[in-house]
Amino acid sequence: MQGKSGETKTRRLSKAERRHQLLDTAITIVREEGADSLTLGHLAKRAGISKPVAYEHFGTRSTLLIELYRSIDAEQANALRAALTTGERSFAETADVLASTYIHCYADTSGEWHAVGAALAGSEEKEAVYQELLDGYVQLFAAVLKPHSALPLETLKQRCIGLIGAGEALSSAMVRGKCSEAEAAQTFAALIQSGLR
């Protein structure tokens, strides 16, 4: 769209679109420069907006990091859910898909989730969000594995907590180069299968 003087006018982003743009820019900053470089001022500069706009959306750096942490996790959870809700599978196939998709989510983020988590280390807010996200994964794992398990639901959920802890440790080892994605997924699948017996 052009005005009378011939200059091009751009459509103003909605609040939700602007927030999405800022989170996308934030992940780019973390990927390219590291989590320590992510400040609201730097985010505003990289996104081509004024500082007050960045502060209006997030208020503090801690809030920005929490929202970025949630955003990355939501993408991972959606990928996991999508992979697990297509077709019927045997227990071994379910464990393989669950393990490979979970581990791949971490490989896909190139360590950004871990970097943002490390930047939030010690934050009470991060611990609360992490527990909320963990609870969501426990529910997802339990729902997917319940058809393959004779365990009572509460026992299954407790085992899923342990399995997710193992998945986190394997993912972290993979990100640090201690094992390949395929090795981490294979080990996690074996743990899932043995953990439900």
C-alpha positions in Angstrom: 0.0 0.0 0.0 1.4 3.4 -0.9 0.6 6.9 0.5 0.2 10.1 -1.6 4.0 10.8 -1.6 4.7 7.3 -2.9 6.3 5.9 0.2 5.3 2.3 1.2 3.3 2.0 4.3 3.6 -1.2 6.3 0.8 -2.8 8.3 1.2 -2.4 12.0 1.5 -5.7 13.8 -1.1 -6.8 16.3 0.0 -7.3 19.9 0.1 -11.1 19.4 2.0 -10.8 16.1 4.5 -8.4 17.7 5.0 -10.8 20.6 5.6 -13.7 18.2 8.1 -11.5 16.3 9.9 -10.6 19.5 10.2 -14.2 20.6 11.5 -15.2 17.2 14.1 -12.4 17.4 15.0 -13.5 20.9 15.6 -17.1 19.8 17.8 -15.8 17.0 19.8 -13.7 19.5 20.3 -16.8 21.8 21.3 -18.9 18.8 23.8 -16.4 17.4 25.1 -14.6 20.4 24.2 -16.7 23.5 21.6 -16.2 26.2 23.8 -13.6 28.1 23.3 -11.2 25.2 19.6 -11.3 25.4 18.4 -8.1 27.1 15.3 -6.1 26.4 17.3 -3.3 24.9 19.2 -5.6 22.6 16.0 -7.3 21.6 14.4 -4.0 20.7 17.4 -3.0 18.6 17.5 -6.3 16.7 13.7 -6.3 16.2 13.8 -2.7 14.9 11.4 -1.4 17.6 11.8 1.1 20.5 12.8 -0.1 24.0 9.4 0.8 25.5 7.7 -1.7 23.1 9.9 -4.5 24.3 9.3 -3.5 27.9 5.5 -3.3 27.3 5.5 -6.9 26.1 7.8 -8.5 28.7 8.6 -6.0 31.5 11.8 -7.6 32.7 14.6 -9.8 31.2 13.5 -12.6 33.5 10.0 -12.5 32.1 11.3 -12.5 28.5 13.5 -15.5 29.3 10.5 -17.3 30.9 8.3 -16.6 27.9 11.1 -17.8 25.6 11.5 -21.0 27.6 7.8 -21.6 27.4 7.7 -20.9 23.7 10.6 -23.3 22.9 9.0 -26.0 25.1 5.6 -25.5 23.4 7.1 -26.2 20.0 8.7 -29.4 21.4 5.5 -30.5 23.1 3.5 -29.9 19.9 6.0 -31.9 17.8 5.9 -34.7 20.3 2.1 -34.7 20.5 1.8 -34.7 16.7 4.2 -37.6 16.3 2.4 -39.7 18.9 -1.2 -39.2 17.7 -0.8 -40.6 14.3 -1.7 -44.3 13.8 -1.7 -47.3 16.1 1.6 -48.8 17.3 2.9 -51.7 19.3 4.6 -50.9 22.6 8.1 -51.1 21.0 7.0 -48.8 18.2 5.4 -46.4 20.7 8.6 -46.3 22.8 10.7 -45.7 19.7 8.6 -42.8 18.5 8.3 -41.3 21.9 12.0 -41.5 22.5 13.2 -40.4 19.1 10.7 -37.5 18.9 11.6 -36.3 22.5 15.3 -36.5 21.8 14.9 -34.9 18.4 13.1 -31.9 19.9 16.3 -31.1 21.8 18.5 -31.6 18.7 16.2 -29.3 16.8 16.7 -26.4 19.2 20.5 -26.6 18.9 20.8 -26.1 22.6 18.7 -22.9 22.9 16.3 -24.5 25.4 19.2 -25.5 27.6 20.9 -22.1 27.2 17.7 -20.2 28.2 17.2 -22.6 31.1 20.8 -22.0 32.3 20.3 -18.2 32.1 17.3 -18.7 34.4 19.2 -21.0 36.8 18.2 -20.2 40.4 15.1 -18.3 39.5 12.0 -19.3 41.6 9.9 -18.4 38.6 11.9 -20.8 36.3 11.4 -23.6 38.8 7.7 -23.1 38.9 7.4 -23.0 35.1 9.7 -26.0 34.7 7.5 -28.0 37.1 4.4 -27.0 35.2 6.0 -28.1 31.9 7.3 -31.3 33.5 3.8 -32.1 34.7 2.5 -31.6 31.2 5.0 -34.1 29.8 4.2 -36.6 32.5 0.5 -36.4 31.5 1.4 -36.8 27.8 3.8 -39.8 28.4 1.2 -41.5 30.7 -1.6 -41.1 28.2 0.5 -42.5 25.4 1.9 -45.4 27.4 -1.3 -46.4 29.3 -2.6 -48.6 26.6 0.6 -50.6 26.8 0.9 -50.9 30.6 -1.0 -52.9 33.3 0.4 -50.5 35.9 -2.1 -48.4 38.0 -2.2 -44.9 36.6 -0.5 -43.2 39.6 2.4 -45.8 39.4 2.6 -45.2 35.7 2.8 -41.4 36.2 5.6 -41.9 38.8 7.6 -44.0 36.3 7.0 -41.4 33.6 8.6 -38.8 36.0 11.7 -41.0 36.1 11.7 -41.6 32.4 11.4 -37.9 31.6 14.4 -37.3 33.9 16.3 -39.9 32.0 15.2 -38.2 28.7 16.4 -34.8 30.0 19.8 -36.3 31.0 20.3 -38.0 27.6 19.2 -34.9 25.7 21.7 -32.8 27.7 24.5 -35.3 27.0 23.6 -35.2 23.3 23.7 -31.4 23.3 27.2 -31.5 25.0 28.4 -34.0 22.3 28.7 -37.0 24.6 26.5 -39.1 22.4 24.7 -38.9 19.0 21.0 -38.2 18.6 20.5 -41.8 17.5 22.3 -43.2 20.5 20.4 -41.0 22.9 17.0 -42.0 21.3 17.9 -45.7 21.3 18.9 -45.6 25.0 15.8 -43.7 25.9 13.5 -46.2 24.0 15.2 -49.1 25.9 14.6 -47.3 29.2 11.0 -46.6 28.4 10.4 -50.3 27.5 12.2 -51.6 30.6 10.6 -49.0 32.9 7.1 -50.2 32.3 7.7 -53.9 32.9 
